[in-house]
Amino acid sequence: MVFAGLTLENAAQETREVGSGQHKRIERKYTVQKLLDPEFRLPRESSESKDAKAAMKALTGKGVRVFKAKKE
């Protein structure tokens, strides 16, 4: 349940730039209504998540521990 809550919270905070020039603005990527729609699916992980994993590996040994959960 915690995973679902964190996923929704993080998705709700995602933003994107819209427009160009003087009309450029930042808006939310997903609306709450869209996130709570039972048919809506978040996109799969992209290369950004691979970059995050590489960053975590770089921190290993510098006071940061990486744990893997067992699949049951």
Backbone as CSV, one residue per row, in Angstrom:
resi,resn,N_x,N_y,N_z,CA_x,CA_y,CA_z,C_x,C_y,C_z
1,MET,0.813,-1.177,0.000,0.000,0.000,0.000,0.869,1.258,0.000
2,VAL,1.982,1.203,0.713,2.891,2.351,0.769,3.466,2.629,-0.613
3,PHE,3.828,1.566,-1.330,4.383,1.721,-2.681,3.397,2.446,-3.590
4,ALA,2.132,2.069,-3.531,1.113,2.705,-4.368,0.980,4.180,-4.009
5,GLY,0.980,4.495,-2.733,0.869,5.883,-2.299,2.054,6.724,-2.742
6,LEU,3.252,6.183,-2.593,4.449,6.910,-3.019,4.477,7.102,-4.530
7,THR,4.059,6.094,-5.259,4.022,6.184,-6.714,3.056,7.270,-7.160
8,LEU,1.865,7.289,-6.563,0.881,8.319,-6.908,1.372,9.712,-6.521
9,GLU,1.968,9.829,-5.356,2.458,11.130,-4.910,3.560,11.653,-5.832
10,ASN,4.495,10.787,-6.198,5.576,11.201,-7.091,5.047,11.570,-8.472
11,ALA,4.112,10.796,-8.997,3.533,11.100,-10.304,2.778,12.426,-10.271
12,ALA,2.101,12.705,-9.169,1.345,13.954,-9.048,2.262,15.174,-9.024
13,GLN,3.515,14.992,-8.633,4.460,16.103,-8.556,5.268,16.294,-9.837
14,GLU,5.148,15.387,-10.801,5.891,15.521,-12.059,5.364,16.703,-12.852
15,THR,6.278,17.456,-13.468,5.903,18.612,-14.274,6.562,18.532,-15.643
16,ARG,6.082,19.389,-16.550,6.679,19.489,-17.885,6.543,20.926,-18.368
17,GLU,7.445,21.314,-19.279,7.385,22.650,-19.863,6.464,22.621,-21.065
18,VAL,5.598,23.623,-21.161,4.635,23.714,-22.253,4.776,25.089,-22.890
19,GLY,4.631,25.157,-24.203,4.716,26.425,-24.908,6.145,26.753,-25.288
20,SER,6.315,27.943,-25.875,7.651,28.370,-26.274,7.772,29.882,-26.116
21,GLY,9.009,30.339,-26.085,9.270,31.770,-25.969,8.708,32.359,-24.690
22,GLN,8.018,33.488,-24.828,7.450,34.159,-23.667,6.251,33.412,-23.094
23,HIS,5.690,32.512,-23.864,4.503,31.771,-23.430,4.851,30.430,-22.768
24,LYS,6.128,30.238,-22.479,6.559,28.989,-21.850,6.082,28.971,-20.408
25,ARG,5.544,27.836,-19.992,5.088,27.689,-18.608,5.280,26.237,-18.176
26,ILE,5.220,26.020,-16.892,5.347,24.670,-16.329,3.975,24.238,-15.845
27,GLU,3.583,23.036,-16.213,2.302,22.499,-15.734,2.503,21.065,-15.272
28,ARG,1.548,20.605,-14.494,1.617,19.230,-13.993,1.454,18.241,-15.144
29,LYS,2.215,17.162,-15.076,2.172,16.156,-16.126,0.891,15.323,-16.048
30,TYR,0.436,15.026,-14.829,-0.764,14.218,-14.620,-1.710,14.946,-13.678
31,THR,-2.994,14.887,-13.951,-3.987,15.445,-13.032,-4.358,14.368,-12.016
32,VAL,-4.888,14.784,-10.891,-5.317,13.831,-9.868,-6.414,12.928,-10.438
33,GLN,-7.325,13.523,-11.208,-8.407,12.750,-11.815,-7.840,11.654,-12.722
34,LYS,-6.816,12.000,-13.485,-6.193,11.025,-14.387,-5.499,9.915,-13.589
35,LEU,-4.782,10.294,-12.525,-4.058,9.310,-11.711,-5.004,8.338,-11.006
36,LEU,-6.193,8.808,-10.639,-7.141,7.954,-9.925,-8.063,7.168,-10.849
37,ASP,-7.971,7.397,-12.150,-8.770,6.658,-13.125,-8.290,5.204,-13.159
38,PRO,-9.170,4.215,-12.943,-8.758,2.805,-12.922,-8.136,2.321,-14.239
39,GLU,-8.434,2.986,-15.340,-7.894,2.588,-16.652,-6.517,3.192,-16.943
40,PHE,-6.101,4.193,-16.159,-4.838,4.893,-16.421,-3.651,4.049,-15.972
41,ARG,-2.597,4.046,-16.782,-1.347,3.354,-16.442,-0.189,4.320,-16.629
42,LEU,0.714,4.365,-15.664,1.917,5.170,-15.809,2.833,4.509,-16.836
43,PRO,3.616,5.301,-17.571,4.546,4.708,-18.546,5.591,3.845,-17.845
44,ARG,6.108,2.884,-18.562,7.152,2.015,-17.992,8.422,2.806,-17.744
45,GLU,9.336,2.193,-16.968,10.610,2.841,-16.659,11.375,3.124,-17.947
46,SER,12.076,4.258,-17.959,12.868,4.630,-19.124,14.351,4.562,-18.771
47,SER,15.161,5.095,-19.636,16.604,5.100,-19.398,16.965,5.944,-18.184
48,GLU,16.068,6.864,-17.778,16.332,7.676,-16.595,16.505,6.800,-15.363
49,SER,15.719,5.720,-15.279,15.832,4.844,-14.114,17.173,4.112,-14.126
50,LYS,17.699,3.838,-15.307,19.025,3.214,-15.402,20.078,4.180,-14.886
51,ASP,19.911,5.476,-15.185,20.832,6.485,-14.685,20.766,6.565,-13.165
52,ALA,19.570,6.427,-12.621,19.404,6.455,-11.166,20.107,5.259,-10.530
53,LYS,20.013,4.087,-11.174,20.687,2.903,-10.640,22.202,3.093,-10.679
54,ALA,22.719,3.706,-11.742,24.149,3.970,-11.846,24.593,4.949,-10.765
55,ALA,23.754,5.944,-10.486,24.069,6.916,-9.436,24.119,6.239,-8.072
56,MET,23.192,5.312,-7.824,23.204,4.579,-6.546,24.465,3.731,-6.418
57,LYS,24.896,3.108,-7.524,26.122,2.306,-7.487,27.322,3.186,-7.160
58,ALA,27.336,4.404,-7.687,28.440,5.324,-7.425,28.498,5.716,-5.951
59,LEU,27.354,5.750,-5.285,27.305,6.121,-3.866,27.639,4.958,-2.937
60,THR,27.581,3.739,-3.447,27.869,2.572,-2.626,29.296,2.662,-2.105
61,GLY,29.453,2.445,-0.827,30.767,2.523,-0.214,31.059,3.907,0.357
62,LYS,30.180,4.849,0.138,30.352,6.207,0.663,29.309,6.482,1.742
63,GLY,29.012,5.476,2.526,28.029,5.636,3.590,26.623,5.266,3.164
64,VAL,26.467,4.805,1.916,25.151,4.422,1.413,25.157,2.923,1.162
65,ARG,24.159,2.237,1.678,24.027,0.806,1.464,22.869,0.538,0.523
66,VAL,23.031,-0.444,-0.336,21.975,-0.844,-1.259,21.484,-2.215,-0.828
67,PHE,20.190,-2.346,-0.645,19.578,-3.607,-0.249,18.652,-4.075,-1.348
68,LYS,18.600,-5.379,-1.533,17.670,-5.950,-2.501,16.629,-6.747,-1.726
69,ALA,15.382,-6.552,-2.104,14.297,-7.293,-1.457,14.137,-8.639,-2.117
70,LYS,13.797,-9.637,-1.330,13.561,-10.970,-1.871,12.191,-11.034,-2.487
71,LYS,12.109,-11.648,-3.648,10.803,-11.844,-4.270,10.194,-13.120,-3.708
72,GLU,8.936,-13.024,-3.353,8.260,-14.201,-2.780,7.182,-14.679,-3.686
